[in-house]
Structure formats: structure tokens, C-alpha cells
């Protein structure tokens, strides 16, 4: 099973919690056991798993990524001017592989799945594939 989700980001850099969308799709699929792969379809947006209880975690992560990869660096050569977004995406990764058990995502108490926008706002897509365990 595979599906493309659309997301409209509203900020230049953001981490959008997509956990409930994924859980809803798994529930609708009726799959009880398997693996879910979530993949961003963009070179300037990624997917990560991190804390979803304290919103300051997202703020801190985005701030620290900005510190490591400043938007305007005098030595960047990429014509589009978004080298920082490419580096941030490579750092968080473009995809995550998650376990599905008893019809639910297996995540830790504080974990959520995030679509990470690094060059927005934009209309984006992420692809999910559910691999059913036999």
C-alpha cells in the first residue's frame, strides 16, 4: 500500500507534526503488523522523529540548525541560494522507517513524526508505503 500526502507549509522553516495523519491512514488500511516508510519528495524538506510534548524542542532544533547552516553564507555557490535548506535536509534525513504493531505506530511516549520544512512556505508532498508483515 502506498499513498502520497500533500502538505502546505506556512513558514520558511518549520516542523509539522504528521503523526496523526499517519496513524489515521494505518487505521483505515486495516493493517495490524508491518513497516511504514515515510519519505519527503523534496531536497529541501525532510522527515524526522523527535519529541512532540514540548514545543520548545522544535524551536530549539530549528534554531540550532540555523546556527550550524546559516541561510546566507558568503562561500555558498548554489544559484538558488538555498544551500542551507539542502544541508538541513541531509542532516535530518529525507525518510524514516517505522514499525507498525497491533494497528499502531510504535513510537516512544514523547515521540512524534515531523515533516521538516527548510525552504518554505511551499506546497509539498510526502510519500508513505506500508509493508505488511506476513
NORWODA-V453897 format. One record per run of one state. SS is the DSSP state (h for helix, s for strand, l for the rest). FROM is the first residue (numbers start at 1). LEN is the number of residues. If there is no record, write none. Layout:
# NORWODA-V453897
ss = <SS	SS>
from = <FROM	FROM>
len = <LEN	LEN>
This chain:
# NORWODA-V453897
ss = <l	s	l	s	l	h	l	s	l	s	l	h	l	h	l	s	l	s	l	s	l	s	l>
from = <1	2	9	14	18	19	30	34	41	45	52	55	69	83	93	95	102	104	106	111	118	123	133>
len = <1	7	5	4	1	11	4	7	4	7	3	14	14	10	2	7	2	2	5	7	5	10	2>
